[in-house]
Each structure stands twice: as C-alpha cells, then as structure tokens.
Amino acid sequence: MKDYRKLIVWQKAHRLVLAVYKETSSFPREEKYLLTDQIRRASMSVPTNIAEGCGKFTQKDFAKYLQDAFGSAQEVEYLNFLSLELGYQKSNVYQKLDKDVNEIKAMLIGLLQKIRKDI
C-alpha cells in the first residue's frame, strides 16, 4: 500500500478536479445533469482511481487502476474540447485544462511503464 497523496500525479489530478468544478460552475443550467455532471465525474475518477490503486497489494492491480485513471483522463480531454466547441468555455480556459490533463496523462504513462517493467 502506498500513500497516494505523495504521488505528484495524484496531486496534479486533484488540482484538475478543483479546476473543473470551478470552470463548470458557469455552464448553462440545462447542462447540470449532462455535460457538467459528466466532466466532473470523469475528472474526479482520475485521482480516485489513483488513490484506489494505491490501496491494492499488487503492482498488477495498481497498474489496472492507473490504466482506468488514464481512460478517465482521456474522457476529460474530450469533454473539455466539447465544452469549448459548444461555447461554454473560453479558449484560454480550454488550453489550460487541456495542458493540465495532457501532463497528467504523460505522468500516468510513465508510471505505468515503470510499474509494468517491475511486474
């Protein structure tokens, strides 16, 4: 078992969740149970899967949860783009979130490669 809070990738993913919540608070009311809910759940899933994986006893299990976190990060990336295309986000907000999510994805790939090498 690992302390997920010490992982830089978890820290960045947590900050991404906070940013997504802040930015989606201004989305149209009719999107509350659609896009707003979906992007929030997807963003929350990234650090949640990292944390859950840290609670597993094998590296193989940990890698599975990191893979799930990566999939959720992919989802956030698309939903962020959709938010831009629908006019719910400004370009500078989109670019910042996109940069952040891609940095997290790169970190997850690196961590996955390291763990799989040790399996």
LINVEN-V400660 format. One record per residue. SS is DSSP state (H for helix, E for strand, C for the rest). OMEGA is omega in degrees with one decimal (none if undefined). D_CENTER is the distance of its C-alpha to the mean C-alpha in whole Angstrom. Layout:
ss	omega	d_center
SS	OMEGA	D_CENTER
SS	OMEGA	D_CENTER
This chain:
ss	omega	d_center
C	-178.7	21
C	173.7	19
C	-175.8	18
H	-177.5	14
H	178.1	15
H	180.0	17
C	-180.0	14
H	179.7	13
H	176.8	10
H	179.8	9
H	179.1	11
H	179.0	9
H	177.5	5
H	177.9	8
H	176.4	9
H	178.1	7
H	-180.0	7
H	179.3	11
H	179.2	11
H	178.0	10
H	-179.6	12
H	-175.5	15
H	-178.1	15
H	179.5	15
C	179.3	18
C	177.6	20
C	179.8	19
C	-178.6	22
H	-178.3	23
H	178.2	24
H	-174.2	20
H	-177.4	19
H	179.5	19
H	-175.0	18
H	-178.9	15
H	-179.7	15
H	-176.4	14
H	-178.3	12
H	176.8	9
H	179.7	9
H	179.9	9
H	-179.6	7
H	179.0	4
H	-178.7	6
H	-178.1	6
H	179.9	4
H	178.4	6
H	178.4	9
H	176.8	9
H	-180.0	10
H	-179.2	12
H	178.3	14
H	178.3	14
H	178.7	16
C	179.3	18
C	-173.7	20
C	-179.7	23
C	177.4	23
H	178.6	21
H	177.7	21
H	178.3	19
H	179.6	16
H	179.3	16
H	-179.9	15
H	174.7	12
H	176.8	11
H	176.9	11
H	177.3	10
H	178.4	6
H	178.0	7
H	177.6	8
H	177.0	6
H	175.4	4
H	179.1	8
H	178.0	8
H	-179.6	6
H	179.5	8
H	-177.4	11
H	174.3	11
H	177.6	11
H	178.3	14
H	178.1	16
H	175.9	16
H	-177.6	18
H	178.8	20
C	178.4	21
C	-179.7	22
C	-179.7	19
C	173.5	18
C	-177.7	20
H	-178.2	20
H	177.1	19
H	177.7	16
H	-177.2	15
H	179.5	15
H	179.4	14
H	179.3	10
H	177.4	11
H	-179.1	12
H	-177.0	9
H	178.5	6
H	174.8	9
H	177.9	10
H	179.0	7
H	179.1	8
H	178.9	12
H	177.8	11
H	178.2	10
H	179.1	13
H	179.0	15
H	177.2	15
H	179.9	15
H	179.5	18
H	-178.4	20
H	-178.2	19
H	177.4	21
H	-178.0	23
H	-177.7	24
C	none	25
